[in-house]
């Protein structure tokens, strides 16, 4: 669990595709920790006790974000499709984002973005409520073992974008500091009298790991060129972005994640 990436918000604030104000995104994420002891295992006969690192992992296979409310500044001069694709040098915006993730997680995240010449700075905070499921002794999802959790996740970042004018393409880089949540609802205890029955492994133990980590990302951007076709009275401009993002913390707990997000702006 974490707040969404800033790329579509920055595009809307830049107003590189005149008239766009709504964003829809589909995302997938994978995260893990290879030095988090949640099982309580220790090296035998050690003094002082030495804990054994557990290899944990989790994923959000499908998440959809939509942005019903936006407010950008300054008021754009090219909403009708004038031939101006440079965007606003000091454009900014306030955004309210909602999301739903499988199997059951919903959340809201307000965000603010401000361009300062060639770079932008951004911040958001996401509040999420989710129902998370555990595992059985075979490692499959156990819908009878659940955990409800209300969490918050902050995201602070900066980035830049380069647009190929008259070609409808752009590229971006971004990075920052964000909170990351890794959650497990636990596992079904195995009947020790069953011969050959596997024990619940470390991934099946109940835990909620949260931490701060640095991240970076690469953005691929596309936008329409209707004004170049002299359709200057059309408001049917669109844009899209595809973002690859990764983050890691290498201190006490080696947390990491990577995420993919595809966004459409209308």
C-alpha positions in Angstrom: 0.0 0.0 0.0 1.3 3.4 -0.9 0.1 6.7 -2.4 -0.1 7.0 -6.2 2.7 8.4 -8.4 2.7 12.1 -9.4 3.1 11.8 -13.2 -0.5 12.3 -14.2 -0.9 15.1 -11.7 2.1 16.9 -13.1 0.8 16.5 -16.6 -2.5 18.1 -15.6 -0.7 20.9 -13.8 1.5 21.6 -16.8 -1.5 21.6 -19.1 0.5 20.2 -21.9 -2.8 18.6 -23.3 -5.2 21.6 -23.2 -8.6 20.9 -21.7 -7.8 17.7 -19.9 -9.0 17.6 -16.3 -9.8 13.9 -15.5 -7.3 11.1 -14.8 -7.9 7.3 -14.8 -5.1 4.9 -13.9 -4.4 1.2 -13.6 -1.5 0.1 -11.5 0.3 -3.1 -10.2 2.8 -3.3 -7.5 5.2 -5.8 -5.9 7.1 -5.4 -2.6 9.1 -7.4 -0.2 11.6 -7.5 2.7 14.5 -9.9 3.0 15.6 -8.9 6.5 12.4 -8.7 8.6 12.0 -11.2 11.4 8.3 -11.8 11.8 8.4 -15.6 12.6 10.5 -15.2 15.7 13.0 -17.7 14.5 16.5 -17.5 16.2 19.8 -19.2 15.7 20.0 -22.1 18.1 22.4 -21.9 21.1 23.4 -18.3 20.5 24.2 -15.8 23.2 23.0 -13.1 22.7 20.1 -14.3 20.5 20.5 -13.9 16.8 17.2 -13.6 14.8 16.8 -15.3 11.4 15.8 -13.0 8.6 12.5 -13.9 6.9 12.1 -13.4 3.1 8.7 -11.7 2.8 6.8 -10.6 -0.3 3.4 -9.2 -1.3 1.7 -7.7 -4.3 -1.2 -5.6 -5.5 -2.2 -7.2 -8.7 -4.7 -4.6 -9.7 -5.5 -1.1 -8.6 -7.6 1.5 -10.3 -7.4 5.2 -9.5 -9.6 8.0 -10.7 -9.6 11.8 -10.1 -13.0 13.4 -10.1 -11.9 16.8 -8.7 -9.1 19.0 -10.0 -8.2 22.7 -9.7 -5.2 24.0 -11.7 -3.6 27.4 -12.1 -3.1 29.7 -13.8 -6.3 29.5 -15.8 -5.2 28.1 -19.1 -5.3 30.2 -22.3 -5.5 27.2 -24.7 -8.5 25.1 -23.6 -9.9 25.5 -27.1 -6.9 24.0 -28.8 -4.6 26.9 -29.7 -1.2 25.9 -31.1 0.6 26.2 -27.8 2.1 23.0 -26.5 4.7 24.4 -24.1 2.4 24.3 -21.1 2.6 26.6 -18.1 6.1 27.4 -16.7 4.7 27.9 -13.2 1.6 25.7 -13.5 0.2 24.0 -10.4 -2.8 22.1 -9.2 -4.8 20.6 -6.3 -6.2 17.1 -6.9 -8.4 14.6 -5.1 -7.7 11.0 -6.0 -9.7 7.9 -5.1 -8.6 4.3 -5.6 -9.9 0.7 -5.3 -7.5 -2.3 -5.2 -8.2 -6.0 -5.2 -9.4 -7.8 -3.3 -10.9 -5.1 -1.0 -9.1 -1.8 -0.4 -10.4 1.7 -0.9 -8.7 5.0 -0.3 -8.6 8.7 -0.9 -5.5 10.9 -1.5 -5.3 14.7 -1.9 -2.3 15.9 -3.8 -0.6 19.2 -4.7 1.8 19.8 -7.6 3.7 23.0 -8.5 6.0 23.6 -11.5 9.0 25.8 -11.1 10.3 26.2 -14.6 11.7 22.8 -15.8 11.0 20.9 -12.6 8.0 20.2 -10.4 7.6 19.5 -6.7 4.7 17.5 -5.3 3.2 16.1 -2.1 0.3 13.8 -1.3 -1.2 11.8 1.6 -3.3 8.7 1.2 -5.8 7.3 3.6 -6.8 3.7 2.9 -9.0 1.1 4.5 -8.5 -2.6 3.5 -9.6 -6.1 4.2 -6.6 -8.4 3.8 -6.7 -12.2 3.6 -4.3 -14.8 4.9 -3.0 -18.1 3.6 -3.7 -21.7 4.4 -1.0 -24.3 5.0 -0.6 -24.9 1.3 0.1 -21.2 0.6 -3.2 -20.5 -1.0 -5.5 -17.6 -0.1 -7.6 -18.3 3.0 -10.8 -16.2 2.8 -11.7 -17.2 6.4 -8.6 -15.5 7.8 -8.8 -11.8 7.5 -7.4 -8.6 8.9 -8.9 -5.1 8.7 -6.5 -2.2 8.6 -6.7 1.6 8.3 -3.5 3.2 7.2 -1.9 6.4 6.0 0.9 6.9 3.5 2.7 10.1 2.6 4.6 10.8 -0.6 7.0 13.7 -1.3 8.7 14.0 -4.7 10.1 16.1 -7.5 10.6 15.5 -11.2 11.0 16.9 -14.7 9.6 16.2 -18.2 10.8 16.8 -21.7 8.3 17.1 -24.5 8.9 16.5 -28.2 6.7 19.2 -29.7 4.8 18.4 -32.8 5.4 14.7 -32.2 3.1 14.1 -29.3 5.7 12.4 -27.1 7.4 13.1 -23.9 9.7 11.6 -21.3 10.1 12.2 -17.6 12.1 11.3 -14.5 11.0 11.6 -10.9 12.0 10.6 -7.4 11.3 11.3 -3.8 10.6 9.8 -0.4 7.4 7.8 0.4 5.9 5.5 2.9 5.4 1.8 2.1 3.1 -0.7 3.8 3.5 -4.5 3.6 0.6 -6.4 5.2 -0.2 -10.1 5.9 -3.3 -11.4 7.7 -1.5 -14.5 8.9 -1.9 -18.2 8.0 -4.0 -21.2 9.1 -2.3 -23.2 11.8 -1.4 -26.7 10.6 -2.6 -29.8 12.5 0.7 -31.2 13.8 -0.9 -34.7 13.9 -1.2 -34.8 10.1 1.8 -36.5 8.7 3.6 -34.6 5.9 1.4 -31.4 6.3 3.5 -28.3 5.6 3.9 -25.7 8.3 3.0 -22.0 7.8 6.0 -20.3 6.4 7.2 -16.8 7.2 5.1 -15.3 4.4 2.0 -16.6 6.2 2.7 -15.0 9.5 0.6 -12.0 10.5 2.5 -8.7 10.2 2.3 -5.1 9.2 5.6 -3.6 8.1 5.7 0.1 7.3 8.7 2.3 6.6 10.0 5.3 4.6 12.1 4.7 1.5 13.6 6.6 -1.3 12.3 5.9 -4.8 12.9 6.9 -8.5 10.9 6.4 -11.6 10.8 6.8 -15.4 7.9 8.1 -17.4 6.8 7.7 -21.0 4.2 10.3 -22.1 1.9 10.8 -25.1 -0.5 13.5 -26.0 -2.8 14.4 -28.9 -1.8 16.9 -31.7 -5.3 18.0 -32.7 -4.3 21.7 -33.0 -1.6 20.8 -35.5 -4.4 19.4 -37.7 -6.1 22.8 -37.5 -9.0 21.4 -35.4 -8.6 24.4 -33.2 -12.2 24.4 -31.9 -12.0 20.9 -30.4 -11.7 20.2 -26.7 -11.1 16.5 -27.4 -7.5 16.5 -26.3 -6.1 13.5 -24.4 -2.8 12.4 -22.9 -1.5 9.2 -21.4 1.5 8.1 -19.4 3.3 4.9 -18.5 5.4 4.9 -15.4 7.9 2.4 -14.0 8.9 3.1 -10.4 11.2 1.4 -7.9 12.1 2.1 -4.3 14.5 0.6 -1.7 15.7 1.0 1.8 18.9 -0.7 2.8 19.2 0.1 6.5 17.9 -2.2 9.2 15.1 -3.7 7.1 15.9 -4.1 3.4 12.5 -3.1 2.0 12.0 -2.8 -1.7 9.2 -2.4 -4.2 8.5 -1.8 -7.9 5.3 -0.5 -9.5 3.8 0.0 -12.9 1.1 2.5 -13.6 -0.7 3.4 -16.8 -2.8 6.6 -16.8 -5.2 8.2 -19.3 -6.1 11.9 -19.1 -9.3 13.1 -20.6 
